[in-house]
């Protein structure tokens, strides 16, 4: 959302972000009354959709909803009456890619005509972040003893498949002393977070960094040898993979719809479906790192060419204009 908000002004929009995490419904209402927006844009049909629907009705303005992942792939969220109502009353629905849009329309056929695909953009992270904050550099990423660092940037929750990835790579870690698995993300599921920490407690090769400020993620991408996505589902092109690829990093991702919309297997990254496939790919990359450098370069060129944030902002601005003119 911060990326989108940063580029929309150049496309002619005045933007304000209203947090659903820190403001009560009354505080949201007061903030919106002062801002007097022309429309509302909710990210996530279950969490933000009903809120956007409520405030838009109060303000008598249109609203749209972006499908982000669990609002489509989690049955309790997707089928919840509040989600259904938010989708039904929205002026438009946006999805990040065609595969997600197809699945969405299959679940919400009445919303087909108002569903729009707007690919995500990717912003290059500040170069300074890669050098100025050694505290966010994983163990072994500095000069001297050279470790092979796998970075998994994700909030800790079951949908991210973190525990499965750890268990899949444990046999490889047993025979690869240099392997390090770094998780950058805070807990979104307390019980699952406890599981991950308990698993990591007696395994020196697993490092938990917790929440990392976004502007410092460049440090981790630079230090990593490989960036992993083990999600069970994604609502579109994962932002972390886009950022890693834009920086020229080799990415390995679970073979799911959201990842397939971004990665070309063997050309801009690698897919895995089973634990054995994941171990095999990681072992090959570890053994022949120079051989895979060309794939990282191809990923960088592909992402920078096809997913500029300015294009995303222009498409959203055009959609906003069309929706406000309908009022």
Helices and strands as residue ranges (DSSP letters): H 2-8, G 9-11, H 25-35, E 39-43, H 49-59, E 62-66, H 70-73, H 75-78, H 81-89, E 92-95, H 98-107, G 109-114, E 115-117, G 127-130, G 134-136, E 148-153, G 158-160, H 162-175, E 179-184, H 190-201, E 206-210, G 214-216, H 217-223, E 226-229, H 239-246, E 251-254, H 257-260, E 270-272, H 275-287, H 289-306, H 309-325
